[in-house]
């Protein structure tokens, strides 16, 4: 929506094609910035993913668009981050092995999630080649029925907030959280494959926070001497899973920090994102948006 609106303004203003492309990218970044209350992540995403290189004109446009968008949004909805997290103290170098291990685990999860999305898209394409509306309606009806009987499974923002605040009264910690994670893992891929307007960011944040929380809780109980904070692992997990799937670590780190205000977790995020990105690369799994472009082109 942000990119389309920016492109419309560019064409109304009779801008050149190069300027229109810059406005398109900047508008998309501004839309991301507004949706997640993360201006830096919106601008970085433009350069890291949409453009794939640093361009001074596009950087200026992206930063300006994100600043204008987030300034307007915060005037309307307030200044607080999207997720409320208790301030987390700097964990020190002693927990780096834990966060590196978390990054490795989430790297494998990210690869599995990317393949699940692509597999679901191919399956729905085969089944509903001539009836896409029927397939989309069936997926929507299934999700709606599940929401009716288990309303605590959504929406994603509420679940992420529970993961980050430590109030998992609905799920508990253990088998229930594993089951909820597995269910949302499958539903995320199937829902995206429906072909209806939607995205990948919010589901990845949910899965990343759940993965990190479960990992951190297990480490907290099994290795208490390590001084692991499960909430910190949940925040780090958000950045790591985004990195593993999208292969955009700067955007993932910026997004997680701006969403939670957890600036003290920069070092753990760097370690986990490095490990997650290395695993995804070693397994030769392309970034999800590259795979989606290739999959659409093949059709």
Secondary structure, 3 states (H helix, E strand, C coil): CHHHHHHHHHHHCCCCHHHHHHHHHHHHHHHHHHHHCCHHHHHHHHHHHHHCCCCHHHHHHHHHHHHHHHHHHHHHHCCCCCCCCCCCCCCCHHHHHHHHHHHHHHHHHHHHHHHHHHHHHHHHHHHCCCCHHHHHHHHHHHHHHHHHHCHHHCCHHHHHHHHHHCCCCCCCCCHHHHHHHHHHHHHHHHHHHCCCCCCCHHHHHHHHHHHHHHHHHHHHHHCHHHCCCHHHHHHHHHHHHHHHHHCCHHHHHHHHHHHHCCHHHHHHHHHHHHHHHHHHHHCCCCCHHHHHHHHHHHC
